[in-house]
């Protein structure tokens, strides 16, 4: 064998096991593997998980905060406007330089697959898209990157964006993005959704769109997206990001929308850190949390994931590309603290994200699956989310791509 991971604590198994890897695949799982291996890792009973999946980040915008003016309102719209000057000055090298740092952080923190949105609009053109497509090839040895063509400024509100979207797909973008609630009227928002499906069918790609990223209870793009998903036979191929307005709907309408999301097999992706900061800015008190109805969506059987979204940009000044930290924030904000709920949060960056990316057949710690693993310096999922400890080893296709060992010492003087 190429590699044996010994004493791995895998969710759902009472005792640690050995995991044998050969040719980038898991070939054996047993209490003890006696075959010789070229390399051996002793996981020491630590939690060993399928490697994390980052389902939502904006690599073109990361690490821009220090070059931007401060936001006075803290709102989503002002953050978008603040970025205009920066986007006009983007260069391929600048975008790649900043994005590299965050891709490497993601890998160190246990991620081997990620989806990144990239703005495709008349403000910044296709410069950032070109940069991230180059980055995708450059980092193919440690990270599977999917690039989402994202019309941040709208399609009808930004004349020329639809043409740029198609050019981005021709260049090699993997997924069609959208932001229908950015349009000036509800009718145009619905037409925006129609265009997303037109482009997706034309290029046979999935859709991953920012939908109802607003506290406004009159924003109703989500239900239309669900209806179009069913109409186009796109069940299982659509992700709706943020979906913040769902938290502002009355309970009767929210129940209907969640039922439609389940019917359309749409994944809902939430971004707790950014939503907590950006949403609710127009409230006095009580102030909205900004998140969608995460717990209720899970209970309704909707596939839910979460992502980092932003790292030090106009929307969010913090972020370290650590999905355990983001999950900790989500558990607090969504009040998911019961044992089963904590486990469900961990599912969101593992099995749920794999379902959203349609890779379930090759994902997970099972014989025959791709050997993407993360060994966490913790004994359980609750401990991992509580402490966000070192990812001791990160393995992609059977090869170690990252190691982390923090050294801490307490000196007592009695």
Phi, psi and omega in degrees: 000156178282321185208139171237127173261115184263152173057045181269127178269108185255137179304138179090354178244136185287326184238152177300152180226170172261145178237120180261137185231135176210136179061031178081004182238156173281123184247345180200140172229121185205161176303326178208124176261123185260349178296149178289147178226148179296321179227149179226135174241129174264108181284351171058032179077011180281155178301123180241118188238157164305142182305150183288157176238124176268106186272354186200109174210160179242086185292337179290337185257349187299148173060033176258353189304319186290342181262000185253154174289155181287147176279132179275325183262335185075007184278163177301314184297319179293323178299319178299315182292323179300326184284346185304311181299318180296318182295324179296335183259003179305142167233158179302316182293321179295314180298316180294321180300315181288317183295324179305315183300321182281323175301318179293323174297317178302314181297315178298331181266011169104008182264134174238356176219140176210157172247129175240132169280151174220129182297129176235103186200176183280354178282306182256354180066218183250012182301310182294324178298315178300318181297315184286332173292324174293318180298322178304316178289320183298325184254020183297342180283339181236347187212132169273115184246128171253132182255127182253121177284114193239112179278076185307325185269006185093176177252309177282330177285347182228084183301126184108346182293323181298318178297319179294325177301314180294323177296321178297320178294321177297325180290338179127007175303145189269330192221148177271124176257174179193169176207069189299327182288356176284348183284163188285333181226162178297321180300317179291328176298319179293320178294326175302313178299318179303317181295322179302316180290325176300312181292318181298318178293321181299321183254004181051053180238164176282171178240135176220099191237147170287118186234125178052047176279068185201156174275356187291116182290351178269357178281118191232040181284332187297314182293326178291321176300319179296316180297317179293327177298313179294315181302323183267002182065035184258020179305133180084359183242012184233135172241131176253117185267148176071289179050042185294325183300335179304328179286343180264347179291155170292160188299328182290316179289323178300319179297320178297314182295319179296324177296320178293320178299319178294317179300319182276357181053046177268134172280136172256125182247124181248154182231083193299319183295310181292317181297323178296327183276317188274319184281165178074009185289337180267357177278149165269263173216143359293145185259133180297148173284334177094341181281157170289180182278073189300307184298317181293323177297316178299314180296333180278355179088013177280140176286123184238134173232171173219158181218170177290321178073287189233146173227106175051066178223197184291338183272324188211120186280351185250208178099131178228023176056042179240106185291340174288321176296315179297322178294323176299315178298317180298315181301322178290308188292325181269001181056044178257080187241350174293153184309313181293328180289322177297318177297322180295324176298317179295325177301330189294334179254009178236264187295322181293317179294324177297322177295318180298323181271000177060047179235020186299332182291340181240008185249139175120164180270082178217151179301132179096344181277159178298137185275076173249110186226154169228130179255116189257137181284064180204160182263351184202169177296313178303321179292322179297316180288325181292316187260338186046057186282183180302141164272099191300314175223140173239126186240129176234124182049043174080001179244138177289122180251348180203145173226142180223128176219108176271144179247123179226139181221130175259127179250118178253143182230096182270000000 
